[in-house]
Amino acid sequence: MKILKWVLLTAIGALVLMAGAGYLYLNKKPDGLPERHGQVSSALFAGGQGKQPLIVGLGGSEGGNPWAGQYWKPQRDKFLAQGYAFLAIGYFGTAESPAQLDRIALEGVHRAVLAAAQDGRVDGRCIVIMGGSKGAELALALASRYDAYRAVVALVPGSAVFPALTAQMNTSSFSHEGTELAFVPVPWSASGALIKGDLRGAFEKMMENTQAMRDAAIKVENIAGPVLFMSASKDEFWPSMEMSAAMMQRMNAGNFAHHSQHEAIEGAHAEPLKHFDLVEKFLADHVKGAGTGCRNPAGVEAK
């Protein structure tokens, strides 16, 4: 009986030590900013004649520069045929950019966009930023701070800044001028969902922290042009439909001065990516048409 009691106490002690070590590990902030902080990969595609509106394409948590690759070439070519230039940006997971989606510098991405806007084939007065999933979170964060972006397409977006995609998940996904943006932390209550690979469940636990959601909310009401949200009704990654609706509500409450639109697509996280016809129509109606707001010069200072 004494041996059994000793074994149980030893096991309990080991678990406590493991939990304590895990807690210290998860809460230990990394030293300094990530390697290649502020750097990105970019590829500019342009066809036709004269200056063309620029679409900036941002991938999601897969990393790399997906819009520069073969998979998205057919849609990229459609945009070119419709009279747009296209800038594909890889903001992590490339040879030139940080290895992980960790405190990605907004100003680094913005510098790459402004550099492309100087190309003679690009109309720097009309820049559209488009991202999917974590790339939508980034696109909205950029457009909420810089007036250069005259329209936003946010595919299955988040409404707030969430943690970096690192093992610890204890830093922000994004930073600005060396300071990480406020983000929604991962609570211990999300551990079970993370272990099971239930990403949506983990994000739902994060979103229960209503104060953090308010502090880290992306100020979409500051965006200087029309916005299209496309969400998934059965999103298994995070509640994109609910977060898109919340952003629409925030914009309406703030008397948003531009067109805003939410298309909730029936299906899983990737389903909206099959509906670029809706993106093309939004751009035709609200970016290239008359009275679109694509007139202010690019490169104004951040708000």
Steps between C-alpha positions, in 0.01 A plus 500: 500500500785737584670418167173568312455827683860600419451413132179705487662798671801474271277487193296797619819692573636420154177621341515823699861553395412428136207740515718765659774452243242515222354816644843665517579383147174626356531833678868564433519778243759456225807720505488769229310505174502209255777468245425689176237705685349756262607316185267342245507321167311664217425442133328756276293392201365753252357490152321730262580863441515803727465520875285228652333468841708276725370193684725386786459128578583355844493131583400349834652273761653275231784752465717552194373714215204304364369773269831492311474126433334279245195407707360855496632588154162452323325746734798735494487496120128578510571809706769604250257448211249720682747788505667469840864468593563239769754501784553167677658539845646227718528636852630186673635160408716614207877542468467878526241523779469379862471124542180517704189715517628686804476878551497562124586866442211690342739768381713239321204375298389858437846601372488218245159617380615861464809386310282311253271803470795692352511268199396679181232239430326553836249765604615563856180697568294181482633218718278208605625268774368144508579222745369167613469377860807632689577699185156662533584591859819662367321675213245653737770604748693675222197674349387618843832684541599617152279706270686373192265200483190608314310170532526175698401143421506290819447128440403297811643774724556551870363811667788544745874439515570149625819327625805421294515154341785380719529214750452741791226713338586775750586783263289694256464404135583857399705800606528864402825695518654241730207478743280192490130564454259418779374143449254252643697256719460124512337394830570169673141403422600478131765234566265206452376630166856567382614152598209350305570725201166675541607844381155651502444381855829659606409832336156492662671464839726797418201707394330446837743765628279790398734765639793365298277482191417869546865597561626306197208582267605620156370853445325423174305824527825683410531333159507754218290319242248221430535165677390151402486227765457142382450245777423130536183387679664176622850633552709239682800733545334790684157667509552712188127550440438627851811721495408646160154581633657666804721716276201601288320599819800703614517682166128572500516632857783731395309630194756352262520732201561235233331195361527190720378154414496158668454185294454193722580194289351164594782262584838459666798737534621456141158526333508880439817452295280336236297819457740757355220603266362692800838667550517595132151651512582695817811643335315585179219673690695679770862542389518549124157658455408866532524664840698218660732703721818375327626854467700586812877466460680203647759527771326711763615453857348244733211607719 
